[in-house]
């Protein structure tokens, strides 16, 4: 096992401890024989099945029958996410229930029903997040105030897609729907800000079909993300360029409107240290408004200092899980990324962190909707 897989197996085993107790309690209430053995067997099976699911995605390969994905992989990930959900109330109950008993003068104990109800509710929540919320994307249009924007670029429409993660759990058919939704809004530019695949090279053709289906007046442009190099990135670049997509790697192009120029540039992946911001900006025409594609939003401060007016990023997925309606302020990514989703401003520069369309890790979204974004440049 790789180091990361060993770590994930340990985490999975720990999350299955309260689930084993919950399943045992459910079996006891249903009158099944040997409820403790049933709970133990359920947990062992859950940990064992995780190893196969994880290895199948490292790297992500074609060849797995769709029926197996629907009937084995997807139900398993619902269970796995439900285990994570179960852990929180189980730990709280294990800590506070005995304290409450002691304060009441009763013998300390942990009610087994807590584990059972936590797991059952987790299955319901995870089922929604895996089966419904991650498929239910929205198309939104957002104005972007840009100080000093040339009047000839007023109203320029940019369709942004990000973090597609096309693969076994996010099929090409979903990506084609996203492309059609973007095309229906008649954008001037279409951009994809990295993580087109999850890992490996098997799905490069599918990605090229999805991105190649985008249509925009001034072209389709891509910046690379870290997952695009979880395997070999060059075949993907070649396939995209063969379909007329401009893959910008520490470089830019000038978009013209009646003599005015807008500099559209992109940096390469930061995780594999391929990025070169100075090179991406060096050919920028004097006074041109600059739109920079940077998969990792942590480069915003440097990009703003370099003169980028608008930075478009992704990478965080908005945490994939956040507080419904308040995910802008409370999501899993907010613990590790100061720029995690939505708009941010630094002086005259603005950053938009796209919430992504696909998923990585557990194929679940909760509270953070996938999005096809239409950004409209406005003079500030």
C-alpha positions as CSV (number, residue, x, y, z in Angstrom):
1,X,0.0,0.0,0.0
2,X,1.1,3.6,-0.6
3,X,1.5,5.8,2.4
4,X,-1.7,7.8,1.6
5,X,-3.7,4.6,1.1
6,X,-2.5,3.2,4.5
7,X,-3.6,6.5,6.1
8,X,-7.0,6.4,4.4
9,X,-7.5,2.7,5.5
10,X,-6.8,3.7,9.1
11,X,-9.3,6.6,8.9
12,X,-11.9,4.3,7.4
13,X,-11.4,1.7,10.1
14,X,-11.8,4.3,12.8
15,X,-15.0,5.6,11.3
16,X,-16.4,2.1,11.2
17,X,-16.1,1.5,14.9
18,X,-19.3,3.4,15.8
19,X,-21.0,2.1,12.7
20,X,-20.4,-1.5,13.9
21,X,-22.1,-0.6,17.2
22,X,-25.0,1.0,15.3
23,X,-25.5,-1.9,13.0
24,X,-25.3,-4.3,16.0
25,X,-28.0,-2.3,17.8
26,X,-30.2,-2.3,14.7
27,X,-29.8,-6.1,14.4
28,X,-30.7,-6.5,18.0
29,X,-33.9,-4.4,17.7
30,X,-34.9,-6.4,14.6
31,X,-34.5,-9.6,16.5
32,X,-31.7,-11.0,14.4
33,X,-29.4,-13.6,16.0
34,X,-25.8,-12.7,16.9
35,X,-26.2,-8.9,16.5
36,X,-22.6,-8.2,17.7
37,X,-21.2,-10.5,15.0
38,X,-23.4,-8.8,12.4
39,X,-22.1,-5.4,13.4
40,X,-18.5,-6.6,13.3
41,X,-18.9,-8.3,9.9
42,X,-20.5,-5.2,8.5
43,X,-17.5,-3.0,9.6
44,X,-14.9,-5.5,8.4
45,X,-16.6,-5.7,5.0
46,X,-16.8,-1.9,4.8
47,X,-13.0,-1.5,5.5
48,X,-12.1,-4.3,3.1
49,X,-14.2,-2.9,0.2
50,X,-12.6,0.5,0.7
51,X,-9.2,-0.8,-0.4
52,X,-10.6,-2.0,-3.7
53,X,-12.5,1.3,-4.3
54,X,-9.4,3.4,-3.5
55,X,-7.1,1.4,-5.6
56,X,-9.5,1.6,-8.6
57,X,-9.1,5.3,-8.5
58,X,-5.3,5.4,-8.2
59,X,-5.1,6.0,-11.2
60,X,-8.6,6.2,-12.5
61,X,-9.0,3.6,-15.3
62,X,-11.6,2.7,-17.8
63,X,-13.0,-0.8,-18.1
64,X,-15.1,-1.0,-15.0
65,X,-18.6,-2.0,-16.0
66,X,-21.2,0.8,-15.5
67,X,-23.4,-1.7,-13.6
68,X,-20.7,-2.3,-11.1
69,X,-20.2,1.4,-10.6
70,X,-23.9,2.0,-10.0
71,X,-24.6,-1.1,-7.9
72,X,-21.3,-1.4,-6.0
73,X,-19.2,1.7,-6.0
74,X,-21.9,4.4,-5.6
75,X,-23.7,2.5,-2.8
76,X,-20.4,1.9,-1.1
77,X,-19.4,5.6,-1.2
78,X,-22.8,6.4,0.3
79,X,-22.0,4.1,3.1
80,X,-18.5,5.5,3.5
81,X,-19.7,9.1,3.7
82,X,-22.4,7.9,6.2
83,X,-19.6,6.6,8.4
84,X,-18.0,10.0,8.5
85,X,-21.3,11.5,9.4
86,X,-21.8,8.9,12.2
87,X,-18.4,9.7,13.8
88,X,-19.3,13.2,15.0
89,X,-22.5,12.5,17.0
90,X,-20.9,9.2,18.2
91,X,-17.9,10.9,19.7
92,X,-20.1,13.6,21.3
93,X,-22.3,11.0,22.8
94,X,-19.3,8.9,24.1
95,X,-17.9,12.0,25.8
96,X,-21.0,13.8,27.1
97,X,-23.5,11.0,27.8
98,X,-21.5,9.5,30.8
99,X,-20.9,13.1,32.1
100,X,-24.7,13.7,32.1
101,X,-25.2,10.3,33.9
102,X,-22.7,11.2,36.6
103,X,-24.4,14.6,37.1
104,X,-27.7,12.8,37.5
105,X,-26.2,10.2,39.9
106,X,-26.8,7.4,37.4
107,X,-24.2,4.8,36.3
108,X,-22.3,6.2,33.3
109,X,-23.2,4.6,29.9
110,X,-23.3,5.4,26.2
111,X,-26.8,4.8,24.6
112,X,-26.3,2.4,21.7
113,X,-29.3,4.0,20.0
114,X,-27.1,7.0,19.3
115,X,-24.8,5.0,17.0
116,X,-27.8,3.4,15.2
117,X,-29.7,6.6,14.5
118,X,-26.5,8.5,13.6
119,X,-25.7,5.9,10.9
120,X,-29.2,5.7,9.5
121,X,-29.4,9.5,9.3
122,X,-26.0,9.5,7.7
123,X,-27.2,7.1,5.0
124,X,-30.0,9.5,4.2
125,X,-27.8,12.6,4.1
126,X,-25.0,10.9,2.1
127,X,-27.5,9.4,-0.3
128,X,-28.8,12.8,-1.1
129,X,-25.3,14.2,-1.4
130,X,-24.0,11.4,-3.7
131,X,-27.1,10.7,-5.8
132,X,-28.7,14.1,-6.1
133,X,-26.7,17.2,-5.0
134,X,-23.5,16.4,-7.0
135,X,-25.6,15.9,-10.2
136,X,-27.8,19.0,-9.7
137,X,-25.7,21.8,-11.1
138,X,-26.8,25.4,-11.6
139,X,-26.0,28.1,-14.2
140,X,-25.4,31.5,-12.6
141,X,-24.5,34.9,-14.1
142,X,-22.3,37.2,-12.0
143,X,-21.1,40.7,-12.7
144,X,-17.4,41.4,-12.1
145,X,-16.5,45.1,-11.5
146,X,-13.1,45.9,-13.0
147,X,-11.6,49.3,-12.3
148,X,-10.2,50.9,-15.5
149,X,-12.0,48.4,-17.9
150,X,-11.9,49.8,-21.4
151,X,-15.5,50.6,-22.5
152,X,-15.0,48.3,-25.5
153,X,-14.9,45.3,-23.2
154,X,-17.9,46.4,-21.2
155,X,-20.2,43.4,-20.9
156,X,-17.6,40.8,-22.0
157,X,-19.0,37.4,-21.1
158,X,-16.7,34.7,-19.8
159,X,-18.1,31.1,-19.2
160,X,-16.0,29.5,-16.5
161,X,-16.0,25.8,-15.8
162,X,-13.6,24.2,-13.3
163,X,-12.6,21.0,-11.6
164,X,-14.5,18.7,-14.0
165,X,-12.8,15.5,-12.7
166,X,-14.2,13.5,-15.6
167,X,-13.7,9.8,-14.9
168,X,-15.4,6.7,-13.6
169,X,-17.6,8.6,-11.1
170,X,-18.1,11.7,-13.2
171,X,-19.0,10.5,-16.7
172,X,-18.5,12.3,-20.0
173,X,-22.3,12.7,-20.4
174,X,-22.4,15.0,-17.4
175,X,-19.6,17.1,-18.8
176,X,-21.3,17.5,-22.2
177,X,-24.4,18.8,-20.3
178,X,-22.2,21.4,-18.6
179,X,-20.7,22.4,-22.0
180,X,-24.2,22.8,-23.5
181,X,-25.3,24.9,-20.6
182,X,-22.4,27.2,-21.1
183,X,-22.9,27.5,-24.8
184,X,-26.6,28.4,-24.4
185,X,-25.4,31.6,-22.6
186,X,-23.5,32.7,-25.8
187,X,-20.2,33.6,-24.0
188,X,-17.4,35.6,-25.6
189,X,-14.8,33.5,-23.9
190,X,-15.0,30.0,-22.4
191,X,-12.4,29.0,-19.8
192,X,-11.7,25.8,-17.9
193,X,-9.5,26.4,-14.8
194,X,-7.9,23.0,-14.2
195,X,-8.5,19.5,-12.9
196,X,-10.1,18.2,-16.0
197,X,-9.5,14.6,-14.9
198,X,-9.2,12.9,-11.5
199,X,-6.0,10.9,-12.3
200,X,-4.4,8.8,-15.0
201,X,-4.8,9.1,-18.8
202,X,-7.7,6.8,-19.6
203,X,-10.2,9.6,-19.6
204,X,-8.3,12.1,-21.7
205,X,-10.4,11.5,-24.8
206,X,-13.5,12.0,-22.8
207,X,-12.2,15.3,-21.4
208,X,-11.2,16.5,-24.9
209,X,-14.7,15.7,-26.1
210,X,-16.2,17.7,-23.2
211,X,-14.0,20.8,-23.5
212,X,-14.0,20.6,-27.3
213,X,-17.8,20.9,-27.2
214,X,-17.5,24.4,-25.7
215,X,-18.2,27.3,-28.1
216,X,-17.3,30.9,-27.6
217,X,-16.8,33.9,-29.9
218,X,-13.2,34.5,-29.0
219,X,-12.2,31.0,-28.2
220,X,-11.9,28.3,-25.6
221,X,-9.0,28.4,-23.1
222,X,-7.7,26.0,-20.5
223,X,-5.3,26.2,-17.6
224,X,-3.9,23.0,-16.1
225,X,-4.5,21.8,-12.5
226,X,-2.7,19.4,-10.2
227,X,-4.9,16.4,-10.9
228,X,-4.1,16.8,-14.6
229,X,-0.6,15.8,-13.8
230,X,-1.6,12.8,-11.6
231,X,-0.5,10.7,-14.6
232,X,1.0,12.2,-17.8
233,X,-0.3,15.6,-18.7
234,X,1.1,16.0,-22.2
235,X,-1.3,13.6,-24.0
236,X,-4.2,15.6,-22.6
237,X,-2.7,18.9,-23.8
238,X,-2.2,17.4,-27.3
239,X,-5.8,16.1,-27.5
240,X,-7.2,19.5,-26.4
241,X,-5.1,21.4,-28.9
242,X,-6.2,19.0,-31.6
243,X,-9.8,20.1,-31.0
244,X,-8.9,23.8,-31.2
245,X,-8.7,24.5,-27.5
246,X,-5.9,26.8,-26.4
247,X,-4.0,25.3,-23.4
248,X,-2.2,28.3,-21.8
249,X,0.9,27.3,-19.9
250,X,2.6,30.3,-18.4
251,X,1.6,32.4,-21.4
252,X,-1.2,34.6,-22.7
253,X,-3.0,35.9,-25.7
254,X,-4.5,39.3,-26.6
255,X,-8.2,39.5,-27.2
256,X,-9.1,42.5,-29.3
257,X,-12.2,44.7,-29.6
258,X,-12.0,47.6,-32.0
259,X,-8.4,48.3,-31.3
260,X,-8.6,47.7,-27.5
261,X,-6.7,44.7,-26.0
262,X,-7.5,42.4,-23.1
263,X,-4.7,40.1,-22.0
264,X,-5.9,36.5,-21.2
265,X,-3.1,34.5,-19.6
266,X,-2.7,31.4,-17.5
267,X,-0.1,29.9,-15.2
268,X,0.6,26.2,-15.1
269,X,0.1,23.9,-12.1
270,X,1.6,25.2,-8.8
271,X,1.6,21.8,-7.0
272,X,4.1,20.3,-9.4
273,X,6.0,23.7,-9.6
274,X,5.3,24.3,-13.2
275,X,3.9,27.8,-12.7
276,X,5.7,30.9,-13.8
277,X,3.7,34.0,-13.2
278,X,6.3,36.4,-14.6
279,X,6.5,34.6,-17.9
280,X,2.7,34.5,-18.2
281,X,2.6,38.3,-17.8
282,X,5.7,39.4,-19.7
283,X,4.1,39.9,-23.1
284,X,1.1,41.8,-21.8
285,X,0.3,44.9,-23.9
286,X,0.7,48.2,-22.0
287,X,-2.4,49.2,-20.2
288,X,-4.3,46.1,-21.1
289,X,-6.9,44.7,-18.6
290,X,-5.6,41.3,-17.6
291,X,-7.6,38.1,-16.9
292,X,-5.4,35.4,-15.4
293,X,-6.4,31.7,-15.1
294,X,-4.8,30.1,-12.0
295,X,-6.1,26.8,-10.8
296,X,-4.8,27.3,-7.3
297,X,-6.4,30.4,-5.7
298,X,-3.4,30.8,-3.3
299,X,-1.6,32.6,-6.1
300,X,-4.0,35.5,-5.9
301,X,-1.8,37.7,-3.8
302,X,1.1,37.4,-6.2
303,X,-1.1,37.8,-9.2
304,X,-2.6,41.0,-7.9
305,X,0.8,42.3,-7.2
306,X,1.8,41.5,-10.8
307,X,-1.1,43.5,-12.1
308,X,-3.7,40.9,-12.9
309,X,-7.1,42.6,-12.8
310,X,-9.3,39.5,-12.7
311,X,-8.1,36.1,-11.5
312,X,-10.2,33.0,-12.1
313,X,-9.4,29.9,-10.0
314,X,-10.9,26.6,-8.8
315,X,-9.2,23.8,-6.9
316,X,-11.1,24.0,-3.6
317,X,-14.5,22.8,-4.8
318,X,-15.9,25.1,-2.2
319,X,-15.0,22.3,0.2
320,X,-17.7,20.1,-1.5
321,X,-19.4,20.1,1.9
322,X,-20.6,23.2,3.6
323,X,-23.5,24.7,5.6
324,X,-26.5,25.1,3.2
325,X,-27.0,28.7,2.1
326,X,-24.0,29.7,4.2
327,X,-21.3,27.7,2.5
328,X,-19.6,30.9,1.4
329,X,-18.5,31.3,5.0
330,X,-18.6,27.8,6.4
331,X,-17.3,24.9,4.2
332,X,-14.6,22.3,4.6
333,X,-12.1,24.3,2.4
334,X,-12.4,27.3,4.7
335,X,-10.2,25.5,7.2
336,X,-7.2,25.4,4.9
337,X,-7.8,28.0,2.1
338,X,-8.2,31.7,2.8
339,X,-9.7,32.1,-0.7
340,X,-12.0,29.1,-0.8
341,X,-15.1,30.0,-2.9
342,X,-16.7,33.1,-4.4
343,X,-15.4,36.6,-4.8
344,X,-12.4,38.2,-3.1
345,X,-10.8,41.6,-3.7
346,X,-7.3,42.9,-3.1
347,X,-6.9,46.5,-4.1
348,X,-8.1,46.9,-7.7
349,X,-7.8,43.1,-8.4
350,X,-10.7,40.6,-8.0
351,X,-10.6,36.8,-7.6
352,X,-13.4,34.4,-8.3
353,X,-12.9,30.9,-6.9
354,X,-15.2,28.5,-8.8
355,X,-17.0,25.9,-6.7
356,X,-16.2,23.2,-9.3
357,X,-18.4,20.8,-11.1
358,X,-17.0,17.4,-10.4
359,X,-15.8,15.9,-7.1
360,X,-12.6,14.3,-5.8
361,X,-12.3,12.0,-2.8
362,X,-15.8,10.9,-1.8
363,X,-18.2,11.7,-4.7
364,X,-20.4,13.8,-2.5
365,X,-21.6,17.4,-2.3
366,X,-23.7,18.9,0.4
367,X,-24.6,22.5,0.7
368,X,-22.1,23.5,-2.1
369,X,-23.8,23.3,-5.5
370,X,-21.8,22.6,-8.7
371,X,-21.9,25.5,-11.0
372,X,-21.5,26.7,-14.6
373,X,-20.5,30.4,-14.1
374,X,-21.0,33.2,-16.6
375,X,-18.9,36.2,-15.5
376,X,-19.7,39.5,-17.0
377,X,-17.0,42.2,-17.0
378,X,-18.3,45.7,-15.9
379,X,-16.5,48.9,-15.5
380,X,-16.2,49.9,-11.9
